[in-house]
């Protein structure tokens, strides 16, 4: 497939992740970026990043900005995804987004049936790169038994009873803790409850727990239906976090009052920029007639991008979407319709200009992988 020429990119949402996406495109592709947000941004002298004020709920204003760009990357809250994708599909603008929201993704899939542009809504970290990794491992077995995918965005110095500080969107965390989760159990696609499926494990002698959360698998259940016996996705946290959240959501029934839950968490749980992202994937099955297991483990830490300190979750999320954007430019993705995360080959993604942020995922994990081997470059 021929390469796609892109003259400019629209990034919606000038928060931590959106601004990182804009900086990454400017740094690694030297393509002009329009960074749009409903609130005026700080004065910026960057010749490649132009900041504009935009209310995406103003359909005419949104359409006007979209029409002036070839590609839009949506870093807005999940509840705005369908609105932006609808306009992008109507105008033939290639659409990428980070949302884990299942309902929004289903709406976008419906839009894609007649779309002349790419619609790829789940292209961050999880869903996103973790799905590429899952698809990659699945392809290594003649018969796949179990595929387990785990991701955690963790503060490195949690001191409260929740054992947690916010390293990304409060709305995103609430969404994935409250909604049902897809999985494959004994060959059947099922819906399981968030916060259930609790497990504990250690990495490099450090204790963690994991439990079901919504949206992390993206479309992988559908892709691997009939090809795997068991498939699940769980979020990694420090031990004790899940019990505390279960108390808030179920014992206090704040799952029924999400606005109040948000207020409580925003008031009581601090944000932190001292974070680490952990990825863990394990696949087992038959290979050449023998029962085998293959594992990948990665830890990513924050680093500097264009003179600004960026957290691990900002870098991994932004690299996920900027990497698949590069694959589109290279002609390595379909040019139209819905694209699932696992349609992007992991090897091709890791070879992109931003693939180094996931250094270590392309090779089998050592028995005790060191931080130095797996940290972001």
C-alpha positions in Angstrom: 0.0 0.0 0.0 1.3 3.5 -0.9 2.4 5.9 1.8 -0.1 8.6 3.0 0.9 12.2 2.7 -0.3 14.2 5.8 0.2 18.0 5.9 -1.2 18.6 9.4 -2.7 16.8 12.4 -5.5 17.9 14.7 -5.1 16.9 18.4 -8.2 17.4 20.5 -7.6 17.9 24.2 -4.6 19.9 25.5 -4.3 18.0 28.7 -1.2 16.0 29.8 -1.7 13.2 27.3 -2.9 15.4 24.4 0.0 17.8 24.7 2.4 14.8 24.8 0.8 13.5 21.6 1.3 16.9 19.9 4.9 17.1 21.1 5.7 13.5 20.0 4.3 14.2 16.4 6.3 17.4 16.2 9.5 15.8 17.6 9.5 12.6 15.6 7.6 13.6 12.4 8.1 17.3 12.0 4.5 17.6 11.0 2.5 20.8 12.0 0.0 20.0 14.8 -3.1 22.0 15.8 -3.6 21.4 19.5 -7.3 22.3 20.4 -9.0 22.7 23.7 -12.0 24.5 25.1 -9.8 26.4 27.5 -7.2 28.8 26.1 -3.7 27.4 26.3 -0.6 29.0 27.7 1.4 31.1 25.2 3.5 28.8 23.0 6.3 29.7 20.6 6.6 26.3 19.1 6.6 26.6 15.3 5.2 23.1 14.9 2.4 23.2 17.5 -0.4 25.8 17.1 -2.8 26.1 20.0 -6.5 27.0 19.4 -9.6 27.3 21.5 -12.4 24.9 20.4 -15.6 23.7 21.9 -16.2 20.3 20.4 -19.8 20.4 21.4 -20.3 23.2 18.9 -20.9 21.0 15.8 -20.1 23.8 13.3 -16.9 24.8 15.0 -15.8 21.1 15.3 -16.6 20.4 11.6 -14.7 23.5 10.5 -11.5 22.5 12.4 -11.8 18.9 11.3 -12.2 19.8 7.6 -8.9 21.7 7.7 -6.9 18.5 8.7 -6.1 15.1 7.3 -5.9 13.3 10.7 -7.5 13.9 14.1 -6.3 12.3 17.3 -8.9 12.5 20.0 -7.5 12.9 23.6 -10.7 14.1 25.1 -12.8 12.3 27.8 -14.5 9.1 26.6 -18.0 10.5 26.5 -17.0 12.8 23.6 -15.6 10.1 21.4 -18.7 9.2 19.4 -19.4 12.9 18.7 -16.0 13.6 17.3 -15.8 10.3 15.4 -19.2 10.9 13.7 -18.0 14.3 12.4 -14.6 12.8 11.3 -16.3 9.9 9.4 -18.7 12.3 7.7 -15.8 14.5 6.5 -13.4 11.7 5.6 -10.8 12.6 8.2 -8.7 9.7 9.6 -9.6 9.3 13.3 -7.6 7.9 16.2 -8.5 7.9 19.9 -7.5 6.5 23.2 -10.8 5.6 24.8 -11.4 2.4 26.7 -15.2 2.9 26.6 -16.9 -0.1 25.1 -20.2 1.8 24.2 -18.3 4.5 22.4 -16.3 1.9 20.5 -19.4 0.1 19.4 -20.9 3.3 18.1 -17.7 4.0 16.1 -17.8 0.5 14.7 -21.2 1.2 13.3 -20.0 4.5 11.7 -17.1 2.6 10.1 -19.2 0.5 7.8 -19.5 3.3 5.3 -16.5 5.4 6.3 -13.9 6.4 3.7 -11.3 7.1 6.4 -9.7 5.1 9.2 -11.5 4.9 12.5 -9.2 3.5 15.2 -10.7 4.4 18.6 -8.6 2.1 20.9 -5.0 3.0 20.2 -3.3 4.1 23.4 -1.8 1.7 26.0 -4.7 -0.5 27.2 -6.6 -0.8 24.9 -3.9 -0.3 22.4 -0.4 -1.6 22.6 -1.4 -4.4 25.0 -3.7 -5.7 22.3 -0.9 -5.7 19.8 1.2 -7.7 22.3 -1.6 -10.1 22.9 -2.1 -10.7 19.1 1.6 -11.1 18.7 1.9 -13.8 21.4 -1.3 -15.6 20.1 0.4 -16.0 16.7 3.2 -18.0 18.2 1.2 -21.1 19.1 -0.4 -23.8 17.0 -3.1 -24.1 19.6 -3.6 -21.3 22.1 -4.9 -22.3 25.6 -4.5 -19.2 27.8 -3.7 -15.5 27.1 -3.4 -13.2 30.2 -2.8 -9.5 29.7 -2.0 -7.2 32.7 -1.2 -3.5 32.7 -0.8 -1.0 35.6 -0.2 2.7 35.8 1.1 3.1 39.3 2.5 5.8 41.5 6.0 4.9 42.8 5.3 6.4 46.3 1.7 5.6 47.3 1.3 6.4 51.0 -2.5 6.4 51.5 -4.9 3.6 52.4 -5.9 3.2 48.7 -2.2 2.5 47.9 -2.9 4.7 44.9 -2.4 8.2 43.5 -4.0 9.3 40.2 -1.5 9.2 37.4 -4.1 9.8 34.7 -7.8 10.6 34.2 -10.2 10.2 37.2 -13.1 9.7 34.7 -11.2 6.9 33.0 -10.4 5.1 36.2 -14.1 5.3 37.4 -15.3 4.1 34.0 -13.0 1.0 34.0 -13.8 0.2 37.6 -17.6 0.4 37.2 -18.4 -1.1 33.8 -18.6 -4.8 32.9 -15.6 -6.5 31.3 -15.2 -8.8 28.3 -13.3 -12.1 28.6 -13.2 -15.5 27.0 -13.7 -18.4 29.4 -13.6 -22.0 28.2 -13.9 -20.8 24.6 -17.0 -18.6 25.2 -17.1 -14.8 25.2 -18.5 -13.7 28.5 -19.1 -10.6 30.5 -17.4 -10.5 33.9 -17.6 -7.9 36.7 -15.0 -5.2 37.3 -12.9 -5.7 40.5 -13.5 -9.4 40.4 -11.0 -12.1 39.4 -8.6 -10.9 42.1 -5.1 -12.4 42.0 -1.7 -11.6 43.5 1.8 -12.0 42.1 5.4 -10.7 42.4 7.7 -9.1 39.9 11.3 -8.6 40.9 10.4 -9.5 44.5 7.7 -6.7 44.6 4.1 -7.7 45.5 1.2 -6.7 43.2 -2.5 -7.5 42.8 -4.6 -7.5 39.7 -8.3 -7.6 39.0 -10.8 -7.3 36.1 -11.3 -3.8 34.7 -13.4 -2.7 31.7 -12.2 -2.0 28.1 -8.6 -3.1 28.2 -9.0 -5.9 25.7 -10.6 -3.7 23.0 -11.7 -6.0 20.1 -9.3 -8.8 21.0 -12.1 -11.1 22.3 -13.8 -10.9 18.9 -10.6 -11.4 17.0 -9.6 -14.5 19.1 -13.0 -16.0 19.5 -12.7 -19.7 18.6 -8.9 -19.5 18.7 -8.2 -19.4 22.5 -9.6 -21.2 25.5 -9.2 -18.4 28.1 -8.5 -14.7 27.6 -8.6 -11.9 30.1 -7.3 -8.4 30.9 -6.7 -7.1 34.4 -5.3 -3.9 35.9 -2.3 -4.1 38.2 -2.3 -2.3 41.5 -0.5 -2.5 44.9 -2.1 -5.0 47.4 -5.0 -3.6 49.3 -6.3 -1.2 46.6 -9.0 -3.5 45.3 -10.5 -4.1 48.7 -10.7 -0.3 49.4 -12.3 0.4 46.0 -14.8 -2.4 46.6 -15.8 -0.8 49.9 -16.4 2.5 48.1 -18.2 1.2 45.1 -20.3 -1.6 46.6 -20.4 -1.3 50.3 -21.1 2.4 50.2 -22.9 2.0 46.8 -21.1 4.9 45.2 -21.2 2.9 41.9 -24.8 4.2 41.8 -23.6 7.8 42.3 -20.6 8.2 40.1 -20.7 12.0 40.3 -20.3 11.8 44.1 -17.6 9.1 43.7 -15.7 11.5 41.5 -16.0 14.3 44.0 -14.8 12.0 46.8 -11.8 10.7 44.8 -10.8 14.1 43.5 -10.9 15.6 47.0 -9.1 12.7 48.8 -6.7 11.1 46.3 -3.7 13.2 45.1 -2.3 13.2 41.6 1.3 12.2 41.2 3.8 12.5 38.4 6.2 10.0 40.0 4.9 6.9 38.2 5.7 3.6 36.5 3.8 1.7 33.9 4.0 -2.1 34.1 3.0 -4.4 31.3 2.8 -8.2 31.7 1.6 -10.7 29.1 1.6 -14.5 29.3 0.5 -17.0 26.6 0.4 -20.8 26.9 -0.5 -23.5 24.5 0.8 -26.2 22.1 3.8 -25.4 19.9 5.2 -28.2 17.8 3.3 -30.7 19.9 4.7 -29.5 23.2 2.9 -27.5 25.9 4.8 -24.2 26.3 4.5 -20.7 27.8 5.8 -17.4 26.6 5.9 -14.2 28.6 6.7 -10.5 28.1 7.3 -8.1 31.0 8.0 -4.3 30.7 8.5 -1.4 33.0 8.4 2.1 31.6 9.4 5.2 33.5 9.0 8.9 32.7 11.5 10.9 30.7 12.0 14.2 28.9 10.3 15.1 25.6 11.1 18.4 23.9 12.4 19.8 27.1 9.4 18.8 29.2 9.3 16.1 31.9 6.7 13.5 30.9 5.3 10.7 33.0 5.4 7.1 32.1 1.6 7.0 31.4 1.8 10.1 29.3 4.6 8.6 27.2 3.2 5.1 26.8 -0.3 6.3 25.9 1.0 8.9 23.5 3.5 6.5 21.9 0.7 4.0 21.3 -1.4 6.4 19.2 1.6 8.1 17.5 3.0 4.7 16.6 -0.1 3.6 14.8 -0.4 7.0 13.2 3.1 6.4 11.7 2.0 3.0 10.5 -0.9 4.7 8.6 1.6 7.1 7.1 3.8 4.1 6.0 0.8 2.4 4.4 0.9 -0.5 6.9 -2.6 0.0 8.1 -5.9 -0.2 6.2 -6.7 3.1 4.6 -10.4 3.1 5.6 -12.9 1.5 8.0 -12.6 0.3 11.6 -9.1 -0.8 12.6 -8.6 -2.9 15.8 -5.5 -2.6 17.9 -4.4 -6.1 17.1 -4.4 -5.4 13.4 -1.2 -3.4 14.0 1.8 -5.9 14.0 3.8 -5.5 17.1 7.1 -5.8 15.3 6.1 -3.0 12.9 5.0 -0.8 15.8 8.2 -1.3 17.8 10.1 -0.3 14.6 8.4 3.1 14.5 10.2 6.2 15.7 8.3 6.0 19.0 8.6 2.3 19.5 11.6 2.7 21.8 9.2 3.7 24.5 8.2 0.1 24.7 11.7 -1.3 24.6 11.8 -4.9 25.8 8.4 -6.1 24.7 9.6 -7.5 21.4 11.8 -10.2 23.1 11.1 -12.9 25.5 11.4 -11.8 29.1 14.3 -13.0 31.2 13.6 -14.9 34.4 14.2 -11.8 36.4 14.2 -8.8 33.9 16.0 -5.8 35.1 14.6 -2.3 35.2 17.5 -1.1 33.0 16.6 -3.7 30.2 12.9 -2.8 30.1 12.8 0.9 31.0 12.0 3.5 28.3 15.0 4.8 26.5 
